[in-house]
Amino acid sequence: MVCTSCGGNIISSCATDDGTCEQCGRDYFAAPRRTFISLGTRSLLFGVHQIFLHPFFVALAWIKLYGFPFHPLIWLSFVVHDWGYWGKTEMDGPSGDLHPYVGARIMGVFGRKWYLFALCHSRFLAKQLNLEPSRLCMADKYAFCMYPMWLYLLLARTSGEVWEYMQGKNGRTQCWTSPSAWHKEVFEFIENYVAQMKHGGPDTITTISEARNQK
C-alpha cells in the first residue's frame, strides 16, 4: 500500500497499527492536501456525487427497486438531495453530515412530505431524528451498487473523498488497505441493507450510537 501523503510504501495491519505513516507522520489514508476547492465541492463537480452522474445512477437504482418514477418531484429530488455538500470541508464529519438540509429546504417548497423525503435520504440523520429513512435513502444508497466499480473509484480517487471514506469514520466501515477492498465490503453491506429496508419500516440496522456520533 502507498501513503497518500508522501507516496512511500507502507505495510498495514488493521489490527495493530494506528494508521500513521512512519515516513511522513501523517495519516496514510488522509486525502492529499488540496485547499483550493473543498472536498464536498470536489465531490459534486468531479467526484462520486457529481451533479449529472449521481442523479442518473440514483434514478437507475430507484427504477430497479421501485419501478419507473412518474412524479416529477421524485426526479427533482434525485438532482438536489446532495447539493448541501457544496462548500463542505469533509463528507462524514460535523459539517458534511448536515448536507441533507439544503436539498430538504428546496424540496420543502412543495410541502413537509417532500422536505422529509429529502432530509431522510441520510439513514444516520433519520435515525437521530427518530424518523424512518425515505425511499430516496434506499435509491441513494443503492446507487453505489449501480456505478461500475472502476468508475466509482475513479471519481472517488479524483476528488480525494475515498481516503476519508476508508478511514472508517463513526463505525461505518473498518480499516481497509485498498480502495477496492473497501468498495467490496461497502457494496455487500448496501445490498443487504437495501434488501431489508426498501419497503420501509424502522431501521434496525443503523444504531443509535452511530447516529449520535454523526454530530
C-alpha positions in Angstrom: 0.0 0.0 0.0 1.2 3.6 -0.7 0.8 6.5 1.7 -1.4 9.2 0.0 0.6 11.9 1.7 4.2 11.1 0.8 4.0 8.3 -1.7 6.1 5.9 0.5 5.4 2.2 0.6 3.8 1.0 3.9 2.7 -2.2 5.3 -0.6 -2.0 7.2 -2.1 -4.3 9.7 -5.6 -3.0 10.7 -5.4 -4.9 14.0 -2.1 -3.3 15.2 -1.2 0.0 13.5 -2.6 3.4 14.2 -2.9 4.5 10.6 0.1 6.8 10.7 2.9 6.6 8.1 6.3 6.1 9.6 8.0 8.1 6.9 6.0 11.3 7.0 4.0 11.0 10.2 0.6 11.7 8.6 -2.5 9.5 8.4 -1.7 7.4 5.4 -5.4 7.3 4.4 -5.6 11.1 4.5 -6.6 12.8 1.3 -3.8 14.7 -0.4 -3.8 18.3 0.7 -6.0 20.3 -1.7 -7.2 23.6 -0.3 -8.3 25.5 -3.4 -11.6 23.6 -3.6 -13.4 22.0 -0.7 -13.8 18.2 -0.6 -17.6 18.5 -0.8 -17.4 20.8 -3.8 -15.0 18.5 -5.5 -17.4 15.6 -4.9 -20.2 17.5 -6.6 -18.0 18.7 -9.5 -16.0 15.5 -10.3 -16.4 13.0 -7.5 -19.0 10.4 -6.6 -21.7 13.0 -6.1 -21.1 14.5 -9.5 -24.2 16.7 -10.3 -25.0 14.9 -13.5 -23.8 11.3 -12.9 -25.0 10.8 -9.4 -28.7 11.7 -10.1 -28.5 9.3 -13.1 -27.4 6.4 -11.0 -29.9 7.2 -8.3 -32.6 7.1 -10.9 -31.4 3.7 -12.1 -31.4 2.5 -8.5 -34.9 3.8 -8.0 -36.2 2.1 -11.2 -34.6 -1.2 -10.1 -36.1 -1.0 -6.6 -39.5 0.6 -7.2 -40.1 0.9 -10.9 -40.2 4.0 -13.1 -41.0 7.2 -11.1 -43.6 9.2 -12.8 -43.9 12.0 -10.2 -41.7 15.0 -11.3 -40.8 15.8 -7.7 -39.1 12.5 -7.3 -36.9 13.4 -10.3 -36.2 16.8 -8.7 -35.1 15.1 -5.5 -32.6 12.9 -7.5 -31.0 16.1 -8.6 -30.9 18.3 -5.5 -30.7 16.0 -2.5 -26.9 16.2 -2.2 -26.4 19.8 -3.1 -25.6 20.5 0.5 -22.2 19.1 0.0 -21.2 22.3 -1.8 -18.5 24.1 0.3 -18.3 21.3 2.9 -14.7 20.5 4.1 -15.5 16.9 4.7 -18.1 14.3 3.7 -18.8 12.5 7.0 -17.8 15.0 9.7 -19.9 17.5 11.6 -20.2 19.8 8.5 -20.8 17.2 5.8 -23.4 15.4 8.0 -25.7 18.4 7.7 -25.7 18.3 3.9 -29.3 16.9 3.6 -30.8 20.1 4.9 -30.1 22.0 1.7 -32.0 19.6 -0.5 -34.7 19.3 2.1 -35.3 23.0 2.1 -35.6 23.0 -1.7 -38.0 20.1 -1.7 -39.8 21.7 1.3 -41.2 24.3 -1.0 -43.6 21.6 -2.1 -44.7 20.6 1.4 -43.4 18.9 4.6 -43.8 15.4 3.0 -41.1 16.3 0.4 -39.0 18.1 3.0 -38.8 14.8 5.0 -38.4 12.8 1.8 -35.2 14.6 1.0 -34.0 15.0 4.6 -34.3 11.4 5.4 -32.1 10.3 2.5 -29.5 10.1 5.2 -30.0 7.0 7.3 -27.9 8.4 10.1 -29.8 11.7 10.2 -33.2 9.8 10.1 -32.1 7.6 13.0 -31.0 10.6 15.0 -34.3 12.3 14.4 -36.3 9.1 15.2 -37.7 9.0 11.6 -37.7 6.2 9.1 -35.3 6.5 6.1 -37.1 7.5 3.0 -37.3 5.7 -0.3 -34.8 8.3 -1.6 -32.4 6.9 1.0 -32.7 3.5 -0.5 -32.2 4.7 -4.0 -29.3 6.9 -3.0 -27.5 4.1 -1.2 -28.3 1.6 -3.9 -26.8 3.9 -6.5 -23.4 2.9 -5.1 -24.1 -0.6 -6.5 -25.2 0.8 -9.9 -21.9 2.5 -10.6 -19.3 0.3 -12.3 -16.6 -0.2 -9.6 -13.9 1.3 -11.9 -16.0 4.4 -12.4 -16.9 4.9 -8.8 -13.3 4.5 -7.6 -12.0 6.7 -10.4 -14.3 9.5 -9.3 -13.6 8.9 -5.6 -9.9 9.0 -6.2 -10.1 12.1 -8.4 -12.0 14.1 -5.7 -9.9 12.6 -2.9 -13.0 11.5 -0.9 -12.2 7.8 -1.0 -9.4 8.4 1.5 -11.9 9.8 4.0 -14.3 7.0 3.5 -11.6 4.4 4.0 -10.8 5.8 7.5 -14.0 4.0 8.7 -15.5 7.1 10.4 -18.0 6.5 13.2 -18.0 2.8 12.8 -19.4 2.8 9.2 -16.5 0.6 8.0 -13.4 -0.8 9.4 -9.8 -0.2 8.4 -9.0 -1.1 4.8 -5.8 -1.4 3.0 -7.1 -0.6 -0.5 -10.0 1.3 -2.2 -11.1 -1.9 -3.9 -11.3 -3.9 -0.6 -13.3 -1.0 0.9 -15.6 -0.9 -2.1 -16.3 -4.6 -2.0 -17.3 -4.5 1.7 -19.5 -1.4 1.3 -21.2 -3.0 -1.8 -22.1 -6.1 0.2 -23.4 -4.0 3.2 -25.5 -1.8 0.9 -27.1 -4.8 -0.9 -28.1 -6.3 2.4 -29.2 -3.1 3.9 -31.4 -2.1 1.0 -32.9 -5.6 0.7 -34.1 -5.4 4.3 -35.2 -1.7 4.3 -36.5 -1.0 0.8 -40.2 -1.5 1.7 -39.9 0.8 4.7 -40.2 0.4 8.4 -38.0 1.1 11.4 -34.3 1.0 10.7 -33.0 -1.8 13.0 -29.6 -1.8 11.3 -28.3 1.7 11.9 -27.6 2.1 15.6 -28.3 5.0 17.9 -24.6 5.3 18.7 -23.7 5.6 15.1 -26.3 8.3 14.6 -25.1 10.2 17.6 -21.5 10.0 16.5 -22.5 11.7 13.3 -22.8 15.1 15.1 
